[in-house]
Amino acid sequence: LASKRAKGIVLGKPKGTIQESMYDKDKDKIEELVRLGLSIKKVSKYLGYGTSISLNTYVNKRALKK
């Protein structure tokens, strides 16, 4: 890696790339519940996800909260 960096090759994924997420299968439901005014914590609990922190990141990165 150090030799690649020394040659000026950029490592890693491009900035702003959105990868697949475990929440993608429920994207429409998440968007609907957030639009109805439910908190991220309640949406997470309702859909059976363990933590609301990663769901909050998912919602923010995909601009589902308008």
Number of C-alpha atoms within 10 A of each C-alpha: 8 8 8 10 10 9 9 9 11 10 9 6 9 8 6 7 7 11 7 8 11 10 16 12 10 10 16 12 14 23 17 14 17 18 13 9 11 14 14 21 15 14 21 19 13 12 12 9 14 11 12 16 11 15 20 17 12 18 18 12 12 11 10 16 16 8
